[in-house]
């Protein structure tokens, strides 16, 4: 007698049982930053490729969690990374007896925390979808250290004068968001297509944010693994002007179900 094992269903089961899931991911995006002055004058932009950001990443944490019962649920998603913007060291000579050494180093820390209430709007053998309504908090902090040493030679005596400076600036914004997320099962198999999209607007008319994700995943008895492409855009404004951030690239995620 020949039997075939039943494939694992990657779609959630909607019932009275409370179900939980926790996921971790590694997102490697390329990025673009555009800056505008307070009077909406373009001040320039910077771009970094995926290899550039991987090389300059100082630390990161990407975690998501969900809880559901019946059609209702809650979700939270955290993206944090620290980018080392590089350092420079220069020595210049004012004359034969006086030199100036200067070193500069800068870091950028970004925190994107999204939380939402969800409701299942579609659920059948092939497609599962949740509508979501929540809020996204975004914070970006740029800090820099500047060290200077002036060295003067007077006869046999060497005199050094040192100075240290530190600069830090933070932009933050909280925006309501609405969206849709879910997954499509491929041919009644363990394979599925995850999707996610949301859109938000801050209390300032300039502060727009959106996020989109799509890819392919495979389900196991304990959870699933998904390879996706994730894109996120947000704007942070303040008295000094407006900064627009775009991040987009591949993401590998692992989710454990409880």
C-alpha positions as CSV (number, residue, x, y, z in Angstrom):
1,X,0.0,0.0,0.0
2,X,1.3,3.4,-1.0
3,X,0.3,6.5,0.9
4,X,1.2,10.2,0.5
5,X,1.7,12.5,3.5
6,X,-0.7,15.4,3.6
7,X,1.1,18.7,2.8
8,X,1.4,21.3,5.5
9,X,-1.1,24.2,5.1
10,X,0.7,27.6,5.2
11,X,-2.5,29.5,5.8
12,X,-3.6,30.3,9.4
13,X,-6.6,28.5,10.9
14,X,-9.2,31.0,12.0
15,X,-11.1,29.7,15.1
16,X,-11.6,30.3,18.8
17,X,-8.0,29.2,19.6
18,X,-5.5,31.9,20.3
19,X,-2.5,31.7,18.0
20,X,0.8,33.4,18.3
21,X,3.8,33.9,16.0
22,X,7.2,35.5,16.4
23,X,9.5,36.2,13.5
24,X,13.1,37.5,13.0
25,X,14.5,38.7,9.7
26,X,17.6,40.0,8.0
27,X,16.8,42.9,5.6
28,X,19.6,44.2,3.4
29,X,18.3,47.3,1.6
30,X,19.7,49.8,-0.7
31,X,18.9,53.4,0.4
32,X,18.4,56.9,-0.8
33,X,18.1,60.1,1.4
34,X,17.0,63.4,0.0
35,X,17.1,66.6,2.1
36,X,15.1,69.8,1.7
37,X,15.5,73.1,3.5
38,X,12.7,74.8,5.5
39,X,11.6,76.7,2.4
40,X,11.4,73.5,0.4
41,X,14.7,74.2,-1.4
42,X,16.4,71.0,-2.5
43,X,19.6,70.5,-0.4
44,X,21.0,67.3,-2.0
45,X,20.8,63.6,-1.7
46,X,22.9,60.5,-0.9
47,X,22.6,56.9,-2.1
48,X,24.0,53.7,-0.8
49,X,23.9,50.2,-2.4
50,X,23.1,46.9,-0.7
51,X,26.9,46.1,-0.3
52,X,27.6,49.6,1.0
53,X,25.0,49.3,3.7
54,X,26.0,45.8,4.7
55,X,29.6,47.0,5.1
56,X,28.6,50.1,7.1
57,X,26.0,48.5,9.4
58,X,27.0,48.7,13.0
59,X,24.0,46.8,14.5
60,X,20.5,45.8,13.7
61,X,17.3,44.2,15.0
62,X,14.3,43.2,13.0
63,X,11.5,41.4,14.9
64,X,7.8,41.0,14.3
65,X,5.1,39.4,16.4
66,X,1.4,38.6,16.1
67,X,-1.5,37.3,18.2
68,X,-4.9,36.3,16.8
69,X,-8.2,34.9,18.0
70,X,-11.1,34.4,15.6
71,X,-11.0,37.2,13.0
72,X,-9.3,39.7,15.3
73,X,-5.6,40.2,16.0
74,X,-2.8,42.5,16.9
75,X,0.7,42.8,15.3
76,X,3.9,44.7,16.0
77,X,7.0,45.1,13.7
78,X,10.4,46.6,14.8
79,X,13.2,47.6,12.4
80,X,16.3,49.1,14.0
81,X,19.7,49.6,12.4
82,X,22.8,51.7,13.0
83,X,24.8,52.9,10.1
84,X,28.4,54.0,10.5
85,X,28.7,56.9,8.1
86,X,32.5,56.7,8.0
87,X,35.4,58.5,9.5
88,X,38.1,60.8,8.2
89,X,41.5,61.7,9.5
90,X,43.5,64.6,8.1
91,X,46.7,66.4,9.0
92,X,47.5,69.8,7.6
93,X,50.5,72.1,8.2
94,X,50.1,75.8,8.8
95,X,53.9,76.2,8.8
96,X,57.0,74.2,9.5
97,X,56.4,74.4,13.3
98,X,52.6,74.0,13.5
99,X,50.3,71.2,12.3
100,X,46.6,70.5,12.8
101,X,45.3,67.0,13.1
102,X,41.5,66.5,12.8
103,X,39.4,63.3,13.0
104,X,35.6,63.1,12.3
105,X,33.2,60.2,12.7
106,X,29.4,60.0,12.3
107,X,26.7,57.5,13.0
108,X,23.0,57.2,12.1
109,X,20.5,55.3,14.2
110,X,17.0,54.6,12.8
111,X,14.1,53.0,14.6
112,X,10.8,52.1,12.8
113,X,8.1,50.6,15.1
114,X,4.7,49.7,13.6
115,X,1.8,48.4,15.6
116,X,-1.7,47.6,14.4
117,X,-5.1,46.0,15.1
118,X,-6.0,43.5,12.4
119,X,-9.2,41.9,11.1
120,X,-9.5,38.9,8.8
121,X,-11.4,40.0,5.6
122,X,-10.8,36.9,3.5
123,X,-10.1,33.3,4.3
124,X,-10.5,30.3,2.0
125,X,-8.4,27.3,0.9
126,X,-6.0,29.4,-1.2
127,X,-6.0,33.0,0.2
128,X,-5.8,34.6,3.6
129,X,-5.9,38.3,4.1
130,X,-6.1,40.7,7.1
131,X,-6.9,44.4,7.0
132,X,-4.9,46.5,9.5
133,X,-5.2,49.8,11.2
134,X,-2.5,51.2,13.4
135,X,0.4,53.6,13.9
136,X,4.1,53.8,12.8
137,X,6.7,55.6,14.9
138,X,9.9,56.6,13.2
139,X,13.0,58.1,14.7
140,X,16.3,58.9,13.1
141,X,19.3,60.2,15.0
142,X,22.5,61.4,13.5
143,X,25.5,62.0,15.7
144,X,29.1,63.1,15.0
145,X,32.4,63.4,16.9
146,X,35.1,65.9,15.9
147,X,38.5,65.8,17.5
148,X,41.3,68.4,16.8
149,X,44.9,68.5,17.9
150,X,47.1,71.5,17.2
151,X,50.8,70.7,17.6
152,X,53.4,73.5,17.8
153,X,57.1,73.1,18.1
154,X,59.0,75.8,20.0
155,X,62.7,74.9,20.1
156,X,62.9,71.6,21.8
157,X,59.4,71.9,23.4
158,X,56.3,70.4,21.7
159,X,53.0,72.0,22.7
160,X,49.7,70.2,21.9
161,X,46.3,71.8,22.2
162,X,43.3,69.4,21.9
163,X,39.6,70.1,21.3
164,X,36.6,67.7,21.2
165,X,33.2,68.4,19.8
166,X,30.0,66.3,19.7
167,X,26.9,66.9,17.6
168,X,23.6,65.0,17.7
169,X,20.2,65.7,16.1
170,X,17.0,63.6,16.1
171,X,14.0,63.7,13.8
172,X,10.9,61.7,14.8
173,X,7.3,61.2,13.6
174,X,4.2,59.1,14.5
175,X,1.8,58.4,11.6
176,X,-1.5,56.5,11.5
177,X,-1.4,53.7,8.9
178,X,-3.9,51.4,7.1
179,X,-3.0,48.4,5.1
180,X,-3.5,44.8,4.0
181,X,-1.4,41.7,4.6
182,X,-1.7,38.0,4.0
183,X,-0.6,35.0,1.9
184,X,-1.6,33.0,-1.1
185,X,-1.2,29.2,-1.1
186,X,0.3,27.7,-4.2
187,X,-1.5,24.5,-5.6
188,X,-2.4,23.2,-2.1
189,X,1.3,22.8,-1.2
190,X,3.6,24.1,1.5
191,X,4.6,26.9,-0.8
192,X,3.0,30.3,-0.5
193,X,3.2,34.0,-1.6
194,X,3.3,36.4,1.3
195,X,2.2,40.0,0.7
196,X,2.0,43.2,2.8
197,X,1.2,46.8,2.0
198,X,0.4,49.9,4.1
199,X,0.1,53.6,3.8
200,X,0.2,56.4,6.4
201,X,0.2,60.2,6.8
202,X,1.6,62.1,9.7
203,X,-0.1,65.1,11.3
204,X,2.1,67.3,9.2
205,X,1.0,67.2,5.6
206,X,4.6,66.6,4.5
207,X,5.1,63.4,6.6
208,X,4.1,60.5,4.3
209,X,5.0,56.9,4.9
210,X,4.4,53.6,3.1
211,X,5.7,50.0,3.1
212,X,5.3,47.1,0.7
213,X,6.5,43.5,0.8
214,X,6.2,40.5,-1.5
215,X,8.0,37.2,-2.2
216,X,7.8,33.4,-1.7
217,X,7.8,31.2,1.4
218,X,7.7,27.6,2.5
219,X,5.8,26.2,5.5
220,X,7.0,23.7,8.1
221,X,5.2,22.1,11.1
222,X,6.8,24.7,13.4
223,X,6.5,27.8,11.2
224,X,7.9,29.0,7.9
225,X,10.8,30.6,6.0
226,X,10.2,33.4,3.4
227,X,12.4,35.2,1.0
228,X,10.9,38.6,0.1
229,X,11.6,42.0,-1.4
230,X,10.8,44.8,1.1
231,X,10.5,48.5,0.4
232,X,9.8,51.3,2.9
233,X,9.5,55.1,2.4
234,X,9.1,57.8,5.0
235,X,9.5,61.5,5.4
236,X,10.7,63.3,8.6
237,X,10.1,67.0,8.9
238,X,11.1,69.6,11.4
239,X,12.0,73.3,11.8
240,X,15.2,72.7,9.8
241,X,13.5,71.2,6.8
242,X,12.3,67.8,5.4
243,X,14.2,64.6,4.9
244,X,12.9,61.8,2.6
245,X,14.1,58.2,3.1
246,X,13.8,55.3,0.7
247,X,14.9,51.7,1.7
248,X,14.4,48.7,-0.7
249,X,16.0,45.3,-0.9
250,X,15.8,41.6,-0.2
251,X,14.8,40.1,3.1
252,X,15.0,36.6,4.6
253,X,12.6,35.9,7.4
254,X,11.9,33.0,9.8
255,X,8.6,32.8,11.6
256,X,7.8,30.4,14.5
257,X,4.2,29.6,15.3
258,X,2.9,28.8,18.8
